[in-house]
Amino acid sequence: MSSTRNRTPSKDIGYGLYLYFLGLSTRNVTKALSFLHIVKRSHVSIWNWIQKYKPHKISAKRTKTSEFIVDETAAIKAGSELFWLWVAIEPENRQILALSITKERNMFVAERFLSDLVKIHGNHPVSTDGGTWYPQACGFLKVDHHIHSPFEKSIIERTMQYIKDRTESFDDYFPCKIKNCKLKH
């Protein structure tokens, strides 16, 4: 990173990017840099650094996978409504293959999610939790299904927690509920 026209020293930008790619939101990177007396910058500055220095994809090839690990969680609440987040990952590289947000959790939604996954990445065995909708959806699609091993469960749970942590920052942008909203001035 060259510091030729940067208001912020390259070393400080490096700290900020390191914190962001560890999983902190841009606002939390701002707080951390300020707290550590490194530099005071806005979250927009952090975002601009990310856009300028983001790592480039090494390859545009599709990830080869031997199976999918699939799970869903109640991750997003908008007003009084709860939305389900569906995630499929490839266990070897722990790469997220697909994400979907739905209002319902049933066999039809699971079948649609898995169908899209199979169209893109091919037919592979599916590992899931004990949700009753998965065996039905896999049977309909003629895809092998099994319940998570403890190792597979830990992979998907860590991925889900990472995504939940990243979506919690939406509260920074939308701090009040839609109904009965009282803005602080």
C-alpha positions in Angstrom: 0.0 0.0 0.0 1.4 3.3 -1.0 0.8 6.3 1.2 1.3 8.9 -1.6 -2.0 10.8 -1.4 -3.4 9.2 1.7 -4.5 11.4 4.6 -4.0 8.3 6.8 -0.7 6.5 7.0 -0.5 3.1 5.3 0.3 1.4 8.6 -3.0 2.7 10.1 -5.0 1.7 7.0 -3.5 -1.7 7.4 -4.7 -2.0 11.0 -8.1 -0.9 9.9 -8.3 -3.5 7.1 -7.0 -6.2 9.3 -9.7 -5.5 11.9 -12.4 -5.5 9.2 -11.3 -8.8 7.6 -11.2 -10.3 11.1 -15.0 -9.7 11.1 -15.6 -6.3 12.7 -18.1 -4.0 11.0 -16.9 -0.7 9.6 -18.4 1.1 12.6 -16.7 -1.2 15.0 -13.3 -0.8 13.2 -13.8 3.0 13.6 -14.4 2.6 17.3 -11.4 0.2 17.7 -9.0 2.5 15.9 -10.1 5.5 18.0 -10.1 3.5 21.2 -6.5 2.3 20.6 -5.5 5.9 19.8 -4.3 4.9 16.3 -6.4 7.2 14.2 -9.9 8.8 14.2 -11.8 8.1 10.9 -15.4 7.6 10.0 -16.9 4.3 9.0 -17.3 5.7 5.5 -13.5 6.1 5.4 -13.1 2.5 6.4 -15.5 1.5 3.7 -13.5 3.5 1.1 -10.3 1.8 2.3 -11.9 -1.6 1.8 -13.0 -0.6 -1.8 -9.6 0.6 -2.6 -7.5 -2.3 -1.1 -9.9 -5.2 -1.2 -8.3 -8.5 -2.2 -9.0 -9.7 -5.7 -10.5 -13.1 -6.5 -7.8 -15.6 -7.3 -10.0 -17.6 -9.7 -13.4 -17.3 -11.1 -13.8 -21.1 -11.2 -16.6 -22.7 -9.3 -15.7 -24.4 -6.1 -15.5 -28.2 -6.4 -17.4 -29.8 -3.6 -18.1 -33.3 -2.4 -21.1 -32.3 -0.3 -23.2 -29.4 1.0 -23.8 -28.4 4.6 -27.2 -26.7 4.8 -28.9 -25.0 7.7 -31.4 -22.3 8.4 -31.8 -19.9 11.3 -34.1 -17.1 12.5 -31.6 -14.4 11.9 -33.3 -11.3 10.8 -36.1 -9.4 12.5 -37.8 -6.5 10.7 -40.4 -4.9 12.9 -42.4 -7.7 14.4 -41.7 -10.1 11.5 -39.0 -12.8 11.7 -37.2 -13.9 8.6 -35.3 -17.2 8.0 -31.8 -17.2 6.7 -30.8 -20.3 4.7 -27.1 -21.0 4.2 -25.2 -23.7 2.2 -21.5 -24.1 2.6 -18.8 -26.3 1.2 -17.1 -28.0 4.2 -13.6 -28.4 2.9 -12.9 -24.7 2.1 -15.8 -23.5 4.3 -17.0 -21.3 1.4 -20.5 -20.0 1.4 -22.2 -21.4 -1.7 -25.7 -20.0 -1.3 -27.8 -17.6 0.9 -31.5 -17.1 0.9 -33.9 -15.1 3.1 -37.5 -16.3 3.4 -40.6 -15.6 5.6 -41.3 -19.3 6.0 -39.5 -22.5 6.9 -41.0 -25.6 5.3 -40.4 -28.4 2.8 -41.3 -26.2 -0.2 -38.8 -23.5 0.7 -36.1 -26.1 1.5 -36.7 -27.8 -1.9 -36.5 -24.5 -3.8 -33.2 -23.6 -2.0 -31.7 -27.0 -2.6 -32.9 -27.1 -6.2 -31.1 -23.8 -6.9 -28.0 -25.1 -5.2 -28.0 -28.3 -7.3 -28.5 -26.3 -10.5 -25.4 -24.2 -9.8 -23.0 -26.7 -8.1 -24.3 -30.1 -9.2 -25.9 -33.0 -7.3 -24.0 -33.7 -4.1 -25.0 -35.2 -0.7 -26.6 -32.8 1.7 -25.8 -32.6 5.4 -28.5 -31.0 7.6 -29.8 -30.7 11.1 -32.9 -32.7 12.2 -35.4 -30.4 10.3 -38.2 -32.6 9.0 -38.3 -30.6 5.8 -34.8 -31.5 4.6 -35.3 -35.3 4.1 -38.6 -34.6 2.2 -36.9 -32.0 -0.1 -33.9 -34.2 -0.7 -36.1 -37.1 -1.5 -38.0 -35.1 -4.0 -34.8 -33.9 -5.7 -33.2 -37.4 -5.5 -30.3 -36.0 -3.5 -28.5 -38.1 -0.7 -29.3 -36.7 2.7 -27.7 -37.3 6.2 -27.7 -35.6 9.6 -24.7 -33.4 10.5 -21.7 -35.0 12.1 -20.4 -33.0 15.1 -17.6 -31.6 12.9 -20.1 -30.5 10.2 -22.4 -29.0 12.9 -19.5 -26.9 14.3 -18.6 -25.6 10.8 -22.2 -24.5 9.9 -22.8 -23.0 13.4 -19.6 -20.9 13.2 -20.7 -19.7 9.7 -24.2 -18.9 10.9 -22.8 -17.0 13.9 -20.4 -15.0 11.7 -23.4 -14.0 9.5 -25.5 -13.1 12.5 -22.7 -10.9 13.9 -22.4 -9.1 10.6 -26.2 -8.5 10.3 -26.5 -7.1 13.8 -24.8 -4.0 12.5 -28.1 -3.2 10.7 -29.3 -1.9 14.1 -26.7 0.9 13.7 -28.5 2.0 10.5 -32.0 1.4 11.6 -32.0 1.9 15.4 -35.7 2.3 16.0 -38.6 0.0 15.2 -41.0 1.0 12.4 -43.9 1.4 14.7 -43.7 3.6 17.8 -40.4 5.1 16.6 -39.0 7.9 18.7 -35.9 9.4 17.3 -33.3 10.9 19.7 -32.2 14.4 18.8 
